Amino acid sequence: MPVEMDAQGYVAFSINNGTAAFGLLSREGLASANGVSPEGSGFSGILLSYVVSATDRVDEILAQVEAAGGTVVEAAREKWGS
C-alpha cells in the first residue's frame, strides 16, 4: 500500500488506486484530538470517517447515521484537518 500521508504521528495509506484510504493515529493522539482521556471509560480508540462524493449529501448521510442509532459527535467539515 502506498503511503499517502505521514505526519505528526499520523499515517495514511492509499487503497485501491486512491479510491479509499486507511489511516492510523496513536490512541493518545486520537483521544487528544477528540478532547477525551485515552484511559477514560467509553473511549474505544476507534474513529470511523465517511467521505461523501458531493457536499449536498452530507446532511442526508448524517440524518441516516442518527436514524440508525449513531451519534454525530462533531460537525461535518469541508476537508479533514480544516
C-alpha positions as CSV (number, residue, x, y, z in Angstrom):
1,M,0.0,0.0,0.0
2,P,1.4,3.4,-0.9
3,V,1.8,5.9,2.0
4,E,-0.4,8.8,1.3
5,M,0.5,10.9,4.3
6,D,3.0,10.6,7.2
7,A,3.0,13.5,9.6
8,Q,2.8,14.2,13.4
9,G,2.1,10.6,14.5
10,Y,-0.5,10.0,11.7
11,V,0.0,7.8,8.7
12,A,-2.5,7.2,5.9
13,F,-2.3,4.5,3.2
14,S,-3.8,4.7,-0.3
15,I,-6.0,1.7,-1.1
16,N,-7.5,0.6,-4.4
17,N,-5.7,3.2,-6.6
18,G,-6.7,6.0,-4.3
19,T,-10.4,5.3,-4.1
20,A,-10.1,4.6,-0.4
21,A,-7.7,5.3,2.4
22,F,-6.7,3.7,5.7
23,G,-5.3,5.9,8.4
24,L,-3.6,5.2,11.7
25,L,-3.2,7.6,14.7
26,S,-2.0,6.7,18.1
27,R,-4.6,6.2,20.8
28,E,-3.2,9.2,22.7
29,G,-3.3,11.3,19.5
30,L,-6.9,10.3,18.7
31,A,-8.0,10.9,22.3
32,S,-6.4,14.3,22.3
33,A,-8.0,15.3,19.0
34,N,-11.4,14.4,20.5
35,G,-10.9,16.0,23.9
36,V,-11.0,12.8,26.0
37,S,-8.6,10.9,28.1
38,P,-7.0,7.8,26.4
39,E,-7.6,5.8,29.6
40,G,-11.2,7.0,30.1
41,S,-14.2,4.7,30.0
42,G,-16.3,4.9,26.9
43,F,-13.4,5.7,24.6
44,S,-12.9,2.9,22.2
45,G,-9.9,4.4,20.5
46,I,-11.6,3.9,17.1
47,L,-12.9,6.5,14.7
48,L,-14.9,5.9,11.6
49,S,-14.9,8.5,8.9
50,Y,-17.0,8.7,5.7
51,V,-16.1,10.9,2.8
52,V,-19.1,11.8,0.6
53,S,-18.8,12.4,-3.1
54,A,-20.8,15.7,-3.0
55,T,-21.4,18.2,-0.3
56,D,-25.1,18.2,-0.8
57,R,-25.2,14.6,0.5
58,V,-23.7,15.5,3.9
59,D,-27.0,16.3,5.7
60,E,-28.6,13.2,4.3
61,I,-25.8,10.9,5.4
62,L,-25.7,12.4,8.9
63,A,-29.5,12.0,9.2
64,Q,-29.1,8.3,8.3
65,V,-26.4,7.9,10.9
66,E,-28.7,9.3,13.6
67,A,-31.7,7.3,12.4
68,A,-29.7,4.1,12.7
69,G,-28.9,5.0,16.3
70,G,-25.5,6.5,15.8
71,T,-24.2,9.7,17.4
72,V,-22.7,12.5,15.4
73,V,-20.0,13.9,17.8
74,E,-18.5,16.5,15.5
75,A,-19.9,18.8,12.8
76,A,-19.1,18.0,9.2
77,R,-16.2,19.8,7.6
78,E,-15.3,20.6,4.1
79,K,-11.9,18.9,4.4
80,W,-10.3,16.8,7.2
81,G,-8.0,18.8,9.3
82,S,-9.6,22.1,8.5
